[in-house]
Amino acid sequence: TSAILLKNLGLVTPSETRLNVVKNYEQHMKINTLVEYMNLISKKRFEHVDFGVIREHVSPLQNITREEVKIAAESFKLKYPDKTPNFANLVPYLFPNESQLALTSEASTLLSFSDRSRSEPITLTRQPSKRVRETVYDYKTPLDRLAVLEQRLIFIDLLRREYLRQLDVSELDSRGFIPYSLLQSLEVAKSAASNGLPLCDWAASQAVSDSFTRRGDKLLHAYRVGRNGGDHDFHVIRTQVLQALSFIQAHRASQKTFKAEFASVNSNSLTLAAKAVLDESKDQVAKAESAINNFDVDDVSAIKSQYVCQILLYKSAHYFENLARRGLMTEKEATEYLHQYDLELRKLRLQSELKTEIRLLNNRISPELQPPGFGPTTIAVLSTIISEEDSSENHA
């Protein structure tokens, strides 16, 4: 009937019961976003991401409670049993008024990775990882250069699949030239590999970046923030850092898959051909890491924090998309949330192109909320800079 159709389309006023159902979905999304945040800070490249930046830009995590962190920690352990997140940047925001000694004691009790008895406390430092079996190579068998060529081409295909995976899970922003430059670099690398040359996709990605795509991206940046607005130098740095992060992640994931698939079933060893390809990949990663290390540490930290915000907002939006796809929410209900996160993403993207996160923080980094690594001197300097900028902006 028409009444059922209108209800399914979300065109009738929801009842109090329905509102409670949607509110419960929202709470589940919040816990899910917290779990994904914990997963990200369990990775070395994101372990020092500033939660103050996350809290400012990711609305589901703006007002999290200690109880919600407990619940998320339990879910995290079930979903990622072999990972340990670094809570060093989260704890000060949960315990803003505690002394360092009390903070460590209470936080260790609160943030526990345990079963329902919660008897296994988590420390604030990274736990020693399980001993990983070292890669064994078969040095008795001569190097087969034809095998190197074939396996190099396979490795390039693994890289392509990893970039597509990053796009699919929103770890790589589909907007902008970065995905194009990375995928196009594989075409160059594949052509070189077919002629017997080693992996060269980092140099290829930089060559593509310096071509018309970067000029086009510069015009797009000017269009988004205004011709005279924003810090174009920082925009370039941000683009290069994000490109390098995706590049490094793709190579490391591909190395892991490559080792698993090319290891001998009997001896679990790799041939010298496989070693040659892995060494080339490690060399490419080293070049990308060197490029990141050339940039200011604070700029890189800000970019990583913004990057994590982007990922978490996409995760939050996808959560409601999946509910709607499965018929658990109406299109109208889901659209309200998707519109909200789209606005937050637009704001984040604009602000990340305008200036560094150090100047962006609206909370002015109060001393009681300063994350580890920000001493009194650093806070005083930052406060002075921010005050001077505010004063100059007001005069302008």
C-alpha positions as MATLAB code, in Angstrom:
seq = 'TSAILLKNLGLVTPSETRLNVVKNYEQHMKINTLVEYMNLISKKRFEHVDFGVIREHVSPLQNITREEVKIAAESFKLKYPDKTPNFANLVPYLFPNESQLALTSEASTLLSFSDRSRSEPITLTRQPSKRVRETVYDYKTPLDRLAVLEQRLIFIDLLRREYLRQLDVSELDSRGFIPYSLLQSLEVAKSAASNGLPLCDWAASQAVSDSFTRRGDKLLHAYRVGRNGGDHDFHVIRTQVLQALSFIQAHRASQKTFKAEFASVNSNSLTLAAKAVLDESKDQVAKAESAINNFDVDDVSAIKSQYVCQILLYKSAHYFENLARRGLMTEKEATEYLHQYDLELRKLRLQSELKTEIRLLNNRISPELQPPGFGPTTIAVLSTIISEEDSSENHA';
ca = [
       0.000    0.000    0.000;
       0.956    3.667   -0.238;
       1.513    3.863    3.536;
       4.093    1.059    3.401;
       5.794    2.658    0.398;
       6.023    6.047    2.139;
       7.407    4.384    5.257;
      10.064    2.504    3.295;
      11.099    5.728    1.596;
      11.366    7.483    4.934;
       8.699   10.050    4.021;
       6.670    9.738    7.207;
       7.481   11.168   10.619;
       9.512    8.532   12.489;
       8.140    7.201   15.740;
      10.013    7.385   19.027;
      10.801    3.687   18.668;
      12.319    4.250   15.237;
      14.362    7.170   16.524;
      15.764    4.916   19.242;
      16.677    2.311   16.622;
      18.573    4.894   14.578;
      20.249    6.227   17.715;
      21.454    2.700   18.469;
      22.883    2.447   14.938;
      24.718    5.709   15.568;
      26.235    4.347   18.770;
      27.396    1.207   16.949;
      28.941    3.398   14.261;
      30.784    5.372   16.930;
      32.283    2.206   18.433;
      33.158    0.941   14.949;
      34.952    4.223   14.164;
      36.858    3.949   17.447;
      37.925    0.412   16.537;
      39.158    1.622   13.144;
      41.034    4.453   14.860;
      42.729    1.886   17.138;
      43.620   -0.183   14.088;
      45.274    2.824   12.452;
      47.330    3.787   15.523;
      48.522    0.186   15.804;
      50.456    0.823   12.578;
      53.894    2.361   12.942;
      53.261    5.095   10.382;
      50.275    6.386   12.405;
      51.223    5.559   15.991;
      51.962    9.193   16.888;
      48.917   10.770   15.229;
      47.553   13.572   17.423;
      44.110   12.713   18.800;
      43.408   16.433   19.215;
      43.301   16.750   15.434;
      41.113   13.631   15.160;
      38.698   14.941   17.751;
      38.356   18.265   15.966;
      37.603   16.879   12.515;
      35.883   13.514   13.091;
      32.527   14.218   14.745;
      31.855   10.606   15.944;
      35.002   10.833   18.092;
      34.528   14.338   19.462;
      32.927   13.355   22.754;
      33.999    9.778   23.395;
      33.806    8.459   26.946;
      36.026    6.102   28.881;
      33.317    3.446   28.788;
      33.094    3.682   24.996;
      36.857    3.241   24.739;
      36.578    0.117   26.936;
      33.928   -1.362   24.656;
      35.883   -0.472   21.516;
      39.077   -1.961   22.988;
      37.329   -5.277   23.558;
      35.946   -5.261   20.009;
      39.381   -4.365   18.688;
      41.028   -7.329   20.358;
      38.467   -9.689   18.833;
      38.848   -8.184   15.367;
      42.634   -7.627   15.421;
      44.068  -10.081   17.977;
      47.679   -9.657   16.824;
      47.775   -5.844   16.916;
      48.556   -3.414   19.743;
      47.553    0.246   19.361;
      49.677    3.042   20.808;
      47.340    4.997   23.113;
      49.934    7.592   24.109;
      48.140   10.388   22.235;
      44.630    9.346   23.267;
      45.048    8.926   27.018;
      45.699   12.626   27.883;
      42.343   13.545   26.367;
      40.505   10.928   28.420;
      42.293   11.934   31.628;
      42.968   15.680   31.235;
      43.172   16.451   34.962;
      45.237   13.511   36.198;
      48.852   13.636   37.287;
      51.277   11.623   35.173;
      51.532    8.875   37.818;
      47.774    8.610   38.351;
      47.244    8.862   34.602;
      49.435    5.860   33.887;
      47.858    3.788   36.644;
      44.207    4.558   35.889;
      44.611    4.461   32.124;
      46.282    1.057   32.304;
      43.264   -0.229   34.205;
      40.715    1.453   31.953;
      42.137    0.743   28.525;
      42.301   -3.014   28.788;
      42.427   -5.562   26.000;
      40.662   -8.376   27.744;
      37.840  -10.802   27.633;
      34.674   -9.985   29.544;
      36.545  -10.277   32.832;
      38.919   -7.483   31.656;
      41.753   -9.049   33.566;
      44.520   -8.310   31.044;
      45.640   -4.661   31.325;
      47.213   -2.805   28.453;
      50.308   -0.685   28.942;
      50.870    2.658   27.263;
      53.967    1.463   25.460;
      54.141   -0.780   22.423;
      54.134   -4.427   23.360;
      56.987   -6.608   22.082;
      55.767   -8.187   18.877;
      55.776  -11.892   18.351;
      58.976  -13.207   16.885;
      58.662  -13.182   13.131;
      60.332  -15.952   11.220;
      63.184  -14.541    9.171;
      63.084  -14.860    5.410;
      65.266  -17.738    4.189;
      66.831  -17.662    0.734;
      68.049  -20.586   -1.335;
      71.613  -19.617   -2.226;
      72.386  -23.033   -3.703;
      70.248  -22.512   -6.788;
      71.724  -20.138   -9.408;
      69.982  -16.889  -10.191;
      67.471  -17.320  -13.018;
      67.246  -13.981  -14.812;
      64.156  -14.973  -16.785;
      62.455  -15.784  -13.497;
      63.439  -12.349  -12.181;
      61.781  -10.707  -15.186;
      58.586  -12.744  -14.780;
      58.356  -12.254  -11.018;
      59.044   -8.542  -11.344;
      56.004   -8.222  -13.628;
      53.915  -10.186  -11.129;
      55.056   -7.868   -8.331;
      53.927   -4.858  -10.365;
      50.492   -6.471  -10.708;
      50.416   -6.914   -6.915;
      51.142   -3.201   -6.519;
      48.268   -2.338   -8.850;
      45.849   -4.490   -6.854;
      47.026   -2.849   -3.626;
      46.416    0.663   -4.991;
      42.925   -0.395   -6.081;
      42.318   -1.831   -2.604;
      43.397    1.465   -1.041;
      40.942    3.285   -3.289;
      38.179    0.843   -2.397;
      38.587    1.300    1.372;
      39.214    5.067    1.101;
      42.839    4.890    2.232;
      43.627    6.616   -1.041;
      41.544    9.642   -2.007;
      40.075    9.167   -5.461;
      39.983   12.944   -5.961;
      43.173   14.612   -7.091;
      46.070   13.350   -9.160;
      47.719   10.991   -6.603;
      45.904    7.780   -7.669;
      46.567    8.587  -11.322;
      50.271    9.219  -10.712;
      50.693    5.968   -8.769;
      48.808    3.802  -11.263;
      50.474    5.482  -14.229;
      53.896    4.897  -12.655;
      53.183    1.166  -12.814;
      52.689    1.397  -16.565;
      56.133    2.975  -16.852;
      57.607    0.375  -14.485;
      55.974   -2.458  -16.423;
      57.419   -1.208  -19.702;
      60.875   -0.939  -18.125;
      60.567   -4.380  -16.516;
      59.635   -5.923  -19.872;
      62.986   -4.678  -21.137;
      64.867   -6.278  -18.262;
      65.210   -3.148  -16.116;
      64.698   -3.153  -12.318;
      61.706   -1.638  -10.533;
      61.595    2.121  -11.040;
      58.064    3.077  -10.017;
      59.111    5.721   -7.452;
      61.066    7.696  -10.040;
      58.215    7.115  -12.491;
      55.634    8.458  -10.031;
      57.711   11.615   -9.574;
      58.064   12.044  -13.316;
      54.299   11.747  -13.739;
      53.825   14.188  -10.853;
      56.010   16.746  -12.565;
      54.041   16.462  -15.791;
      50.734   18.100  -16.668;
      48.920   16.337  -13.798;
      50.666   18.413  -11.135;
      49.990   21.605  -13.094;
      46.363   20.566  -13.331;
      46.275   19.792   -9.610;
      47.698   23.260   -8.900;
      44.826   24.811  -10.839;
      42.337   22.614   -8.967;
      43.873   23.691   -5.650;
      43.600   27.362   -6.652;
      39.965   26.809   -7.642;
      39.117   25.202   -4.282;
      40.809   27.734   -1.992;
      40.934   30.836   -4.173;
      43.762   32.089   -6.343;
      45.293   34.140   -3.544;
      44.254   31.858   -0.697;
      46.022   28.981    0.929;
      49.607   27.908    1.187;
      50.536   26.317   -2.125;
      53.929   25.194   -0.845;
      52.247   23.234    1.924;
      49.760   21.827   -0.568;
      52.665   20.467   -2.623;
      54.282   18.968    0.481;
      50.972   17.412    1.522;
      50.479   15.874   -1.906;
      53.984   14.391   -1.978;
      53.709   12.975    1.544;
      50.329   11.340    0.853;
      51.687    9.950   -2.391;
      54.721    8.487   -0.577;
      52.584    7.004    2.216;
      50.365    5.155   -0.255;
      53.429    4.083   -2.235;
      55.192    2.650    0.837;
      52.047    0.888    2.053;
      51.504   -0.692   -1.376;
      55.067   -2.000   -1.555;
      55.056   -3.429    1.966;
      51.709   -5.155    1.473;
      52.886   -6.531   -1.875;
      56.144   -7.756   -0.328;
      54.162   -9.705    2.257;
      51.939  -11.313   -0.377;
      54.904  -11.994   -2.651;
      56.834  -13.787    0.107;
      53.831  -15.920    1.023;
      53.119  -17.000   -2.544;
      56.669  -17.559   -3.791;
      58.100  -19.364   -0.773;
      58.909  -23.037   -1.333;
      56.282  -25.362    0.129;
      58.911  -27.775    1.450;
      61.596  -25.439    2.807;
      59.674  -22.148    3.080;
      62.643  -20.527    1.335;
      62.743  -18.030   -1.515;
      64.800  -18.231   -4.667;
      67.452  -15.672   -5.563;
      65.090  -14.417   -8.267;
      62.480  -13.603   -5.619;
      65.181  -11.996   -3.482;
      66.215   -9.766   -6.367;
      62.640   -8.488   -6.800;
      62.168   -7.948   -3.047;
      65.458   -6.061   -2.840;
      64.333   -3.791   -5.667;
      61.066   -3.134   -3.835;
      62.898   -2.326   -0.593;
      65.084    0.101   -2.519;
      61.965    1.846   -3.855;
      60.528    2.092   -0.333;
      63.793    3.585    0.934;
      63.599    6.300   -1.722;
      60.007    7.161   -0.775;
      60.909    7.261    2.921;
      63.856    9.518    2.136;
      61.504   11.898    0.338;
      59.253   12.095    3.428;
      62.250   12.631    5.714;
      63.227   15.695    3.695;
      60.104   17.515    4.885;
      59.508   19.295    8.183;
      58.536   16.839   10.927;
      55.596   18.977   12.103;
      54.241   19.262    8.562;
      54.438   15.489    8.074;
      52.754   14.865   11.431;
      49.934   17.278   10.538;
      49.446   15.629    7.145;
      49.290   12.159    8.692;
      46.717   13.357   11.236;
      44.576   14.871    8.475;
      44.954   11.672    6.473;
      43.675    9.571    9.399;
      40.728   11.974    9.775;
      39.861   11.436    6.129;
      39.967    7.653    6.474;
      37.797    7.668    9.613;
      35.178    9.946    8.057;
      34.949    7.665    5.036;
      34.613    4.648    7.369;
      31.801    6.367    9.267;
      29.964    7.176    6.048;
      30.399    3.648    4.695;
      28.912    2.242    7.884;
      25.575    3.951    7.181;
      25.792    3.135    3.472;
      26.030   -0.547    4.388;
      23.052   -0.271    6.747;
      20.955    1.253    3.966;
      22.158   -1.358    1.475;
      21.099   -4.137    3.842;
      17.672   -2.561    4.427;
      18.358   -1.646    8.061;
      17.985    2.083    7.390;
      15.883    4.046    4.968;
      17.579    6.020    2.225;
      16.396    9.233    3.877;
      17.904    8.285    7.252;
      21.220    7.263    5.736;
      21.373   10.348    3.511;
      21.238   12.664    6.521;
      24.386   11.086    7.935;
      26.124   10.871    4.559;
      25.443   14.557    3.947;
      26.926   15.424    7.332;
      30.127   13.454    6.712;
      30.433   14.811    3.202;
      30.407   18.337    4.624;
      33.022   17.357    7.209;
      35.213   15.858    4.482;
      34.906   18.988    2.365;
      35.845   21.170    5.325;
      38.771   18.907    6.196;
      40.026   18.867    2.625;
      39.791   22.648    2.327;
      41.510   23.328    5.653;
      44.228   20.776    4.971;
      45.079   22.667    1.784;
      44.990   26.089    3.436;
      47.528   25.661    6.230;
      49.239   23.190    8.519;
      47.391   21.578   11.377;
      49.582   23.314   13.949;
      47.948   26.622   12.968;
      44.553   25.051   12.489;
      43.807   23.806   16.013;
      41.005   25.879   17.482;
      41.493   24.587   21.014;
      44.902   26.302   21.116;
      46.455   23.216   22.758;
      45.796   23.865   26.450;
      48.624   22.604   28.736;
      46.434   20.018   30.461;
      45.553   18.467   27.092;
      49.003   18.527   25.517;
      49.964   15.130   24.123;
      53.299   13.520   25.007;
      56.178   15.269   23.251;
      54.779   18.801   23.714;
      56.710   20.353   26.571;
      55.972   23.718   28.233;
      58.475   25.524   26.004;
      56.886   24.170   22.826;
      53.408   25.123   24.042;
      54.574   28.648   24.916;
      56.120   29.123   21.473;
      53.012   27.795   19.708;
      50.726   29.989   21.801;
      52.823   33.051   20.880;
      52.694   32.201   17.179;
      48.946   31.635   17.267;
      48.325   34.878   19.180;
      50.423   36.854   16.705;
      48.550   35.309   13.762;
      45.164   36.037   15.353;
      46.231   39.626   15.987;
      47.424   40.120   12.410;
      44.236   38.556   11.020;
      42.063   40.868   13.141;
      43.992   43.936   11.957;
      43.666   42.752    8.385;
];
